[in-house]
Amino acid sequence: MRFLVLLLSMSAVVFFGYAVAGLAGFLVGRGRIDYIVFGLFLGFASTAASLLLWRHWFSLLEKEALESGNDAGEKPS
């Protein structure tokens, strides 16, 4: 799951790069609105997906740590 979060995070950077490229095209007279919309939509979508997956994985990790602490006879803090 961590690898999927990594891929989604890296793809967010690529998609936001598309948005910047579409916006920078207006400086040379060949701006692309579709690049901007495509980059922003998919950039935010992959960012949200990676954050949700990271949060889910982290909660699973925390539950595992609490269970292993209870097995050892320790009190959870």
C-alpha positions as CSV (number, residue, x, y, z in Angstrom):
1,M,0.0,0.0,0.0
2,R,2.9,2.4,0.7
3,F,4.1,1.8,-2.9
4,L,0.7,2.8,-4.2
5,V,0.7,5.9,-2.1
6,L,4.1,6.7,-3.5
7,L,2.9,6.3,-7.1
8,L,-0.1,8.4,-6.5
9,S,1.9,11.1,-5.0
10,M,4.4,11.1,-7.8
11,S,1.6,11.2,-10.4
12,A,0.1,14.2,-8.7
13,V,3.3,16.1,-9.3
14,V,3.2,15.0,-13.0
15,F,-0.4,16.1,-13.4
16,F,0.2,19.4,-11.7
17,G,3.1,19.8,-14.1
18,Y,0.7,19.4,-17.0
19,A,-1.4,22.2,-15.5
20,V,1.6,24.5,-15.3
21,A,2.6,23.6,-18.8
22,G,-0.8,24.5,-20.1
23,L,-0.7,27.8,-18.2
24,A,2.8,28.6,-19.3
25,G,1.8,28.1,-22.9
26,F,-0.1,31.4,-22.7
27,L,3.3,33.1,-22.3
28,V,4.3,32.1,-25.8
29,G,0.8,32.4,-27.3
30,R,-0.2,28.7,-27.4
31,G,-2.0,28.1,-24.1
32,R,-4.0,24.9,-23.6
33,I,-7.1,25.1,-21.4
34,D,-7.5,21.3,-21.7
35,Y,-4.0,20.7,-20.2
36,I,-4.9,23.0,-17.3
37,V,-8.2,21.3,-16.5
38,F,-6.7,17.8,-17.0
39,G,-3.8,18.6,-14.8
40,L,-5.7,20.2,-12.0
41,F,-8.5,17.6,-11.9
42,L,-6.2,14.6,-12.0
43,G,-3.6,16.2,-9.7
44,F,-6.2,16.9,-7.0
45,A,-7.8,13.5,-7.5
46,S,-4.5,11.6,-7.1
47,T,-3.5,13.8,-4.2
48,A,-6.8,13.1,-2.4
49,A,-6.5,9.3,-3.2
50,S,-3.0,9.2,-1.8
51,L,-3.9,11.0,1.4
52,L,-6.9,8.8,2.0
53,L,-4.9,5.6,1.4
54,W,-2.1,6.9,3.6
55,R,-4.5,7.7,6.4
56,H,-6.1,4.2,6.1
57,W,-2.7,2.5,6.1
58,F,-1.7,4.5,9.1
59,S,-4.8,3.6,11.1
60,L,-4.1,-0.1,10.3
61,L,-0.6,0.3,11.5
62,E,-1.7,2.0,14.7
63,K,-4.2,-0.8,15.4
64,E,-1.5,-3.4,14.9
65,A,0.8,-1.6,17.3
66,L,-1.9,-1.4,19.9
67,E,-2.7,-5.1,19.5
68,S,0.9,-6.1,19.8
69,G,1.3,-3.9,22.8
70,N,-1.6,-5.6,24.5
71,D,-0.2,-9.0,23.7
72,A,3.0,-8.1,25.5
73,G,1.0,-7.0,28.6
74,E,1.7,-3.3,28.2
75,K,-0.8,-0.6,28.7
76,P,-1.7,1.5,25.7
77,S,-0.8,5.2,26.2
